[in-house]
Amino acid sequence: MTLEEILAARPSPGQPRAYNFPPFERTVMPSGLQVLAVHVPGRPLVSANLIFLSGAADEPADLAGATVLTARAMTEGTDRYPGLELIEAAERLGSTLHADASWDAFAASVEVAASRLRAALELLDELVERPTFPAEEVARLRDERLNDLLQMRAEPRRRVEQAFSQAIYTPESPYSRLAGGDESTVERLTRDELTAVHRALLSPERAALVVGGDLTGLDVPRLAEEVLGSLARDGSGALGTSAGSKSPLAGRIPVADAAVDRPIVRLYDRPGSVQSEVRIGHVGLRRHVPDFHAVQVMAAILGGLFNSRLQLNLREEKGYTYGVGAGFDMRRGAGPFGVRTAVQTAVTVPAISEALKELNRMRDTLVTDAELAVARDYLVGVFPLRFETPGAVVGAIGGLFVNGLPDDELARYRGQVEAVTAQDVRKAAQDHIHPDRLAIVLVGDADVVGKDLEAAGFGELEVIHDELPGEVDEPGAPQGDEEGE
């Protein structure tokens, strides 16, 4: 069958069902803590998420990884519940207790039956305000991270992601390093550093409690004030230069300067590799971008759908790969835009050439009516599926808080997507995809693909011997790139 016949035989999508994102109420406590409560009828399992506007992007470079490690260590015990007693206390409530950190925020969460919400919030408060960070557990988690970093260097898929970030961002940008830190920073982290990170977090003026589920009969703001009203007020809100800022976004946009002003190619040599891990892209966009919905549709058509342009070309037509995707990782600062795939070594250069062709075609030509309809229908249709649990609804509302977006952002989403035109898509591509300053980063066999890459003229080529864990350097041998993300 031809590609056209295959596409024609596929079932067409149905009409998106009606859906309204549940409204939520916002209350600001005397301490400055924001409480956002969303009633989801018929969902007796309530999700509560306490979010602080300080993430991995806010920590100094010499403490890289401290915020993520702090989150992992918080659940190792508190003043009242040492060690496993904290987990046992959560289990007695039939709840789950978590803490984690992203580039943008630090969050502690609990899920529990509505009838036990108060007790769960008290446990959440204990976790957030009084963790003990046992030295032996901090050491164990630190060693786990160091072992994970060794594995990362050995795995081409993870190694290329780190190398890609290093290539497109200047060293001054936190996004040029790993959110979890690298060997040079993680090995120095102790209980003292984690305690300092924790103290800096505890600013209610930079925090929000988001609670979702069937809240019938529950006064969430009152519960929050009674349980969390004593949340420490001496935290600076960040370890970085934005410490003490009162506005959620004032001074808090992370540096995201581009290191690339012309096309470049970096090949990390892995002799004998049967495939090449490939990343193509540049610094992308903040989440707080005016044409967000047009970008979403454009990215879906380019590389976000199973029948995207990149997928139809590189997988269906050429057979170069099992899968290829592209899109924008939007953060408080400008996250990366990238094309991501793995291809057989022998077709590395043709695959890159076809990917570049699709990037230029997205900028140069209007998408078809069929492409536009499929992308819009997909985004509109999958939107309700993202919010089938209170936890997902709470997470989305937390994203509004972190990114400083309006309260009706999610309620307007489907209508905004449906209004995107082909002209909007092309303008988004022209404004935000930049073939003249792409970084092409690969992990693969330089002996096989190096000469072809140079002959292809994609950009200035640099070949790097990527030293693997356990390798012994020979005198005069070129050294690997050991910078962290």
C-alpha positions as CSV (number, residue, x, y, z in Angstrom):
1,M,0.0,0.0,0.0
2,T,1.1,3.5,-0.7
3,L,1.4,6.1,2.1
4,E,-1.7,7.8,0.8
5,E,-3.7,4.5,0.9
6,I,-2.4,3.8,4.5
7,L,-3.6,7.2,5.7
8,A,-6.9,6.9,3.9
9,A,-7.5,3.5,5.6
10,R,-7.0,4.9,9.1
11,P,-10.2,5.7,11.1
12,S,-11.0,9.4,11.3
13,P,-11.3,11.1,14.6
14,G,-14.7,11.7,16.1
15,Q,-16.2,14.9,17.4
16,P,-14.6,16.2,20.6
17,R,-17.0,15.9,23.5
18,A,-18.2,18.9,25.5
19,Y,-16.1,19.7,28.5
20,N,-15.6,22.7,30.9
21,F,-12.6,22.9,33.1
22,P,-13.9,23.0,36.7
23,P,-13.8,26.6,38.2
24,F,-11.8,27.2,41.3
25,E,-11.8,29.7,44.1
26,R,-8.7,31.7,45.2
27,T,-8.3,33.0,48.7
28,V,-5.2,34.8,50.0
29,M,-4.4,34.1,53.7
30,P,-3.1,36.8,56.1
31,S,0.3,35.2,55.8
32,G,0.2,35.7,52.0
33,L,-0.3,32.0,51.2
34,Q,-2.7,31.5,48.3
35,V,-5.4,28.8,48.7
36,L,-6.9,27.5,45.5
37,A,-9.8,25.1,45.9
38,V,-11.5,23.3,43.1
39,H,-14.6,21.2,43.6
40,V,-14.8,18.1,41.5
41,P,-18.1,16.4,42.3
42,G,-18.0,12.6,42.7
43,R,-14.3,12.4,43.4
44,P,-13.9,11.5,47.1
45,L,-10.2,11.2,46.8
46,V,-8.8,14.7,47.4
47,S,-5.5,15.9,46.2
48,A,-3.6,18.7,48.0
49,N,-0.5,20.3,46.6
50,L,1.6,22.8,48.5
51,I,3.8,24.7,45.9
52,F,6.7,27.0,46.5
53,L,8.0,29.3,43.7
54,S,11.6,28.2,43.9
55,G,13.0,25.4,41.8
56,A,16.2,24.1,40.4
57,A,16.5,27.1,38.1
58,D,16.8,29.4,41.2
59,E,19.7,27.8,42.9
60,P,23.3,29.0,42.5
61,A,25.5,27.0,40.1
62,D,27.7,25.7,42.9
63,L,24.6,24.2,44.6
64,A,23.2,22.5,41.4
65,G,21.1,19.6,42.4
66,A,20.5,20.8,46.0
67,T,16.8,21.5,45.4
68,V,16.0,18.2,43.8
69,L,18.0,16.3,46.5
70,T,16.2,18.3,49.2
71,A,12.8,17.2,47.9
72,R,14.0,13.6,47.8
73,A,15.3,13.7,51.4
74,M,12.3,15.5,52.9
75,T,10.3,12.2,53.1
76,E,13.1,10.5,55.1
77,G,11.6,11.7,58.4
78,T,10.4,14.7,60.5
79,D,10.6,15.9,64.1
80,R,7.5,14.0,65.0
81,Y,7.8,11.1,62.6
82,P,11.4,9.9,62.3
83,G,12.4,7.5,59.5
84,L,9.8,5.1,58.3
85,E,7.3,6.4,60.9
86,L,6.4,9.2,58.4
87,I,5.4,6.8,55.7
88,E,3.5,4.7,58.3
89,A,1.6,7.7,59.4
90,A,0.6,8.4,55.8
91,E,-0.5,4.8,55.4
92,R,-2.6,4.9,58.5
93,L,-4.6,7.7,56.8
94,G,-4.8,5.7,53.6
95,S,-2.9,8.5,51.9
96,T,0.2,9.0,49.8
97,L,2.8,11.7,50.6
98,H,5.3,13.1,48.1
99,A,7.8,15.9,47.6
100,D,9.5,16.8,44.4
101,A,11.2,19.7,42.6
102,S,11.2,20.8,39.0
103,W,13.0,23.6,37.2
104,D,10.3,26.0,38.3
105,A,8.9,25.0,41.6
106,F,9.1,22.9,44.7
107,A,6.0,20.9,45.8
108,A,4.8,18.6,48.5
109,S,1.6,16.8,48.0
110,V,-0.9,14.4,49.6
111,E,-3.8,12.4,48.3
112,V,-6.4,11.2,50.8
113,A,-10.1,10.5,51.3
114,A,-12.1,13.8,51.8
115,S,-13.1,12.8,55.3
116,R,-9.4,12.7,56.4
117,L,-8.3,15.9,54.7
118,R,-7.5,17.8,57.9
119,A,-5.3,15.0,59.3
120,A,-3.6,14.8,55.9
121,L,-2.9,18.5,55.8
122,E,-1.4,18.3,59.3
123,L,0.9,15.6,58.0
124,L,1.7,17.7,55.0
125,D,2.5,20.6,57.2
126,E,4.8,18.4,59.3
127,L,6.6,17.2,56.2
128,V,7.1,20.8,54.9
129,E,8.0,22.6,58.1
130,R,9.9,20.0,60.1
131,P,11.9,17.6,58.0
132,T,15.1,16.4,59.8
133,F,17.3,15.4,56.8
134,P,19.1,12.5,58.5
135,A,22.7,12.7,57.5
136,E,22.9,9.0,56.6
137,E,19.9,9.2,54.4
138,V,21.2,12.3,52.7
139,A,24.4,10.5,52.0
140,R,22.5,7.5,50.6
141,L,20.5,9.7,48.2
142,R,23.5,11.6,47.2
143,D,25.3,8.3,46.3
144,E,22.3,7.2,44.4
145,R,22.4,10.4,42.3
146,L,26.1,10.0,41.6
147,N,25.5,6.4,40.4
148,D,22.7,7.6,38.3
149,L,25.1,10.2,36.7
150,L,27.5,7.4,35.8
151,Q,24.6,5.5,34.1
152,M,23.6,8.7,32.3
153,R,27.0,9.1,30.7
154,A,26.8,5.5,29.4
155,E,23.3,5.8,28.0
156,P,23.3,7.6,24.6
157,R,19.7,8.8,24.9
158,R,20.3,10.6,28.3
159,R,23.8,11.7,27.3
160,V,22.6,13.5,24.2
161,E,19.9,15.4,26.2
162,Q,22.6,16.7,28.6
163,A,24.9,17.6,25.7
164,F,22.1,19.3,23.8
165,S,21.3,21.6,26.8
166,Q,25.0,22.4,27.1
167,A,25.2,23.3,23.4
168,I,22.3,25.7,23.2
169,Y,22.5,27.6,26.5
170,T,25.3,29.8,27.8
171,P,27.0,28.5,30.9
172,E,25.4,31.3,32.9
173,S,21.9,29.8,32.3
174,P,20.7,27.3,34.8
175,Y,19.2,25.4,31.9
176,S,22.7,24.6,30.6
177,R,23.1,22.1,33.5
178,L,21.3,19.2,35.0
179,A,18.4,19.9,37.3
180,G,19.6,17.2,39.6
181,G,23.2,18.5,39.5
182,D,26.4,16.8,38.2
183,E,29.3,15.0,39.9
184,S,31.2,18.2,40.7
185,T,28.2,19.7,42.7
186,V,26.3,16.7,44.0
187,E,29.3,15.1,45.8
188,R,29.6,18.3,47.9
189,L,26.0,18.4,49.1
190,T,25.5,17.6,52.7
191,R,22.7,18.0,55.3
192,D,23.8,21.6,55.8
193,E,23.2,22.6,52.2
194,L,19.8,20.8,52.2
195,T,18.7,22.5,55.4
196,A,19.6,25.9,53.9
197,V,17.6,25.1,50.8
198,H,14.7,24.1,52.9
199,R,14.8,27.3,55.0
200,A,14.8,29.4,51.9
201,L,11.7,27.7,50.6
202,L,9.4,28.5,53.5
203,S,7.9,31.8,52.4
204,P,4.1,31.8,52.4
205,E,4.1,34.9,50.2
206,R,5.6,32.7,47.5
207,A,3.5,29.6,48.0
208,A,0.1,28.2,47.1
209,L,-2.0,25.4,48.4
210,V,-4.1,23.8,45.7
211,V,-6.8,21.4,46.8
212,G,-9.1,19.4,44.5
213,G,-11.7,16.7,44.8
214,D,-15.3,16.5,46.1
215,L,-15.1,19.3,48.7
216,T,-18.7,19.1,49.8
217,G,-19.0,20.3,53.4
218,L,-15.3,21.3,53.5
219,D,-14.1,24.8,54.2
220,V,-10.7,24.6,52.6
221,P,-9.5,28.1,53.3
222,R,-10.4,27.7,57.0
223,L,-8.6,24.4,57.2
224,A,-5.5,25.9,55.5
225,E,-5.4,28.8,57.9
226,E,-5.8,26.5,60.9
227,V,-3.2,24.0,59.8
228,L,-0.8,26.1,57.7
229,G,-1.2,29.5,59.3
230,S,2.1,29.1,61.2
231,L,4.1,28.4,58.0
232,A,7.5,30.0,58.6
233,R,7.8,33.6,57.4
234,D,11.6,33.9,57.5
235,G,12.3,32.1,54.3
236,S,13.8,34.3,51.5
237,G,11.9,32.4,48.8
238,A,14.9,31.5,46.8
239,L,18.6,30.7,47.0
240,G,19.4,32.7,43.9
241,T,19.5,36.4,43.0
242,S,15.7,36.7,43.2
243,A,15.6,36.1,47.0
244,G,13.1,38.2,48.8
245,S,11.0,39.1,45.8
246,K,7.4,39.7,46.7
247,S,5.8,39.3,43.3
248,P,5.6,35.7,42.0
249,L,7.3,36.6,38.7
250,A,9.3,39.7,39.7
251,G,13.0,39.1,39.1
252,R,12.3,35.4,38.7
253,I,12.7,34.7,35.0
254,P,15.7,32.5,34.8
255,V,18.6,33.4,32.5
256,A,18.1,31.5,29.2
257,D,20.6,33.2,26.8
258,A,21.4,31.3,23.6
259,A,25.0,30.1,23.1
260,V,24.4,29.5,19.4
261,D,24.2,32.2,16.8
262,R,24.9,30.0,13.7
263,P,24.4,26.4,12.8
264,I,26.7,24.0,14.7
265,V,27.1,20.2,14.8
266,R,28.5,18.4,17.9
267,L,29.2,14.7,17.6
268,Y,30.0,12.7,20.7
269,D,31.9,9.7,19.5
270,R,30.7,6.3,20.5
271,P,32.7,3.8,18.5
272,G,30.6,0.8,17.3
273,S,27.2,2.4,17.9
274,V,24.6,0.9,15.7
275,Q,22.4,4.0,15.9
276,S,22.8,7.7,16.4
277,E,20.9,9.7,19.0
278,V,20.0,13.0,17.4
279,R,18.8,16.3,18.8
280,I,18.2,19.4,16.6
281,G,17.1,22.7,18.1
282,H,17.8,25.9,19.9
283,V,16.5,28.0,22.9
284,G,12.7,28.1,22.7
285,L,10.0,29.8,24.6
286,R,8.7,30.7,28.0
287,R,5.3,29.4,29.0
288,H,4.1,32.9,29.3
289,V,4.0,33.6,25.5
290,P,1.2,35.5,23.7
291,D,0.8,33.0,20.8
292,F,0.9,29.9,23.0
293,H,-2.1,28.2,21.3
294,A,-0.8,28.7,17.8
295,V,2.6,27.3,18.9
296,Q,0.8,24.3,20.4
297,V,-1.0,23.6,17.1
298,M,2.2,24.2,15.1
299,A,4.2,21.9,17.2
300,A,1.6,19.2,17.0
301,I,1.6,19.3,13.2
302,L,5.4,19.4,13.1
303,G,6.2,16.6,15.5
304,G,3.7,16.2,18.3
305,L,1.2,13.7,16.7
306,F,1.7,10.2,15.4
307,N,0.9,11.4,11.9
308,S,3.0,14.6,12.3
309,R,5.1,15.8,9.4
310,L,8.3,14.5,10.9
311,Q,6.8,11.2,11.7
312,L,5.3,10.7,8.3
313,N,8.5,11.6,6.6
314,L,11.2,9.9,8.7
315,R,9.3,6.9,9.9
316,E,6.5,6.1,7.5
317,E,8.0,7.2,4.2
318,K,11.8,6.8,4.7
319,G,11.9,4.2,7.5
320,Y,14.8,5.9,9.2
321,T,13.4,5.6,12.7
322,Y,10.9,4.0,15.0
323,G,9.8,7.4,16.1
324,V,10.5,11.1,16.0
325,G,9.1,14.0,17.9
326,A,9.5,17.8,18.2
327,G,8.2,20.5,20.5
328,F,8.8,23.2,23.0
329,D,9.6,22.6,26.6
330,M,8.1,25.7,28.1
331,R,9.2,26.9,31.5
332,R,9.3,30.1,33.5
333,G,12.3,30.9,31.4
334,A,12.8,30.0,27.8
335,G,13.0,26.2,27.7
336,P,14.5,24.3,24.7
337,F,12.9,23.6,21.3
338,G,14.1,20.4,19.9
339,V,13.6,17.6,17.4
340,R,14.4,14.2,19.0
341,T,15.0,10.9,17.4
342,A,17.3,7.9,17.1
343,V,18.2,6.5,13.7
344,Q,20.3,3.8,12.2
345,T,23.9,4.9,12.0
346,A,24.0,4.5,8.2
347,V,21.1,7.0,7.7
348,T,22.2,9.6,10.2
349,V,22.9,12.3,7.6
350,P,19.9,11.7,5.4
351,A,17.6,11.7,8.5
352,I,19.1,15.1,9.7
353,S,18.6,16.4,6.2
354,E,14.9,15.4,6.1
355,A,14.3,16.9,9.6
356,L,15.8,20.2,8.5
357,K,13.7,20.1,5.4
358,E,10.5,19.8,7.6
359,L,11.6,22.6,9.8
360,N,12.0,24.9,6.8
361,R,8.7,23.7,5.2
362,M,6.8,24.5,8.4
363,R,8.1,28.1,8.1
364,D,7.7,28.5,4.4
365,T,4.3,27.0,3.5
366,L,0.8,27.0,4.9
367,V,-0.3,23.8,6.6
368,T,-3.2,22.1,4.8
369,D,-6.8,22.3,6.1
370,A,-6.6,18.6,6.9
371,E,-3.4,19.0,9.0
372,L,-4.9,22.0,10.8
373,A,-8.2,20.1,11.6
374,V,-6.4,17.0,12.8
375,A,-4.1,19.0,15.1
376,R,-6.8,21.2,16.6
377,D,-9.2,18.2,17.0
378,Y,-6.5,16.2,18.8
379,L,-5.6,19.0,21.2
380,V,-9.2,19.8,21.9
381,G,-10.2,16.2,22.2
382,V,-7.4,15.0,24.5
383,F,-7.8,18.0,26.8
384,P,-10.6,16.5,28.9
385,L,-8.7,13.2,29.2
386,R,-5.9,15.1,30.9
387,F,-8.1,15.9,33.8
388,E,-9.9,12.8,34.8
389,T,-8.5,12.8,38.3
390,P,-8.4,15.5,41.0
391,G,-4.6,15.2,41.0
392,A,-4.4,16.2,37.4
393,V,-6.7,19.1,37.9
394,V,-4.7,20.3,40.9
395,G,-1.5,19.9,38.9
396,A,-2.8,22.1,36.1
397,I,-4.0,24.8,38.4
398,G,-0.6,24.7,40.1
399,G,0.9,25.4,36.7
400,L,-1.1,28.6,36.4
401,F,0.3,29.7,39.8
402,V,3.9,28.9,38.9
403,N,3.7,30.6,35.5
404,G,1.7,33.6,36.6
405,L,-1.2,32.8,34.2
406,P,-4.8,34.1,34.5
407,D,-7.3,32.0,36.3
408,D,-9.4,31.4,33.2
409,E,-6.5,30.2,31.1
410,L,-7.6,26.5,31.2
411,A,-11.3,27.4,30.7
412,R,-10.4,29.3,27.5
413,Y,-8.0,26.7,26.2
414,R,-10.2,24.8,23.8
415,G,-11.8,27.8,22.3
416,Q,-8.4,29.4,21.7
417,V,-7.1,26.3,20.0
418,E,-10.1,26.0,17.8
419,A,-9.6,29.6,16.7
420,V,-6.0,29.0,15.4
421,T,-5.7,29.5,11.6
422,A,-3.2,28.2,9.1
423,Q,-1.7,31.7,9.0
424,D,-1.3,31.7,12.7
425,V,0.6,28.4,12.5
426,R,3.0,29.7,9.8
427,K,3.6,32.9,11.8
428,A,4.3,30.9,14.9
429,A,6.8,28.8,13.0
430,Q,8.5,31.9,11.4
431,D,8.7,33.6,14.8
432,H,9.9,30.7,16.9
433,I,11.8,28.2,14.6
434,H,15.2,29.5,13.6
435,P,17.1,27.3,11.1
436,D,19.9,29.9,11.0
437,R,21.0,29.1,14.6
438,L,20.3,25.4,15.1
439,A,22.5,23.1,17.2
440,I,22.7,19.6,15.9
441,V,23.9,17.3,18.6
442,L,24.6,13.6,18.2
443,V,25.9,10.6,20.1
444,G,27.1,8.1,17.5
445,D,30.0,6.5,15.7
446,A,32.3,9.2,14.4
447,D,34.2,6.8,12.1
448,V,31.0,6.0,10.3
449,V,29.2,9.3,10.2
450,G,31.9,12.0,10.8
451,K,33.0,12.5,7.2
452,D,29.4,12.6,5.8
453,L,28.4,15.1,8.5
454,E,31.2,17.4,7.5
455,A,30.4,17.0,3.8
456,A,26.8,17.7,4.4
457,G,27.6,21.2,5.5
458,F,24.9,21.4,8.2
459,G,27.2,23.6,10.3
460,E,30.6,23.8,11.9
461,L,31.4,20.3,13.1
462,E,33.1,19.4,16.4
463,V,33.8,15.8,17.2
464,I,34.2,15.0,20.9
465,H,35.6,11.8,22.4
466,D,33.0,11.0,25.1
467,E,34.8,9.3,27.9
468,L,32.7,6.5,29.3
469,P,32.7,5.5,33.0
470,G,35.6,3.1,33.7
471,E,37.7,4.2,30.7
472,V,41.4,4.9,31.3
473,D,42.8,7.9,29.6
474,E,45.8,7.4,27.4
475,P,48.5,10.1,27.4
476,G,47.6,12.7,24.8
477,A,44.1,11.4,24.3
478,P,41.4,14.0,23.8
479,Q,39.2,14.6,26.9
480,G,35.5,14.3,27.0
481,D,33.1,17.2,27.7
482,E,32.5,17.0,31.5
483,E,30.4,20.0,32.0
484,G,27.0,19.4,33.7
485,E,23.7,20.4,32.3
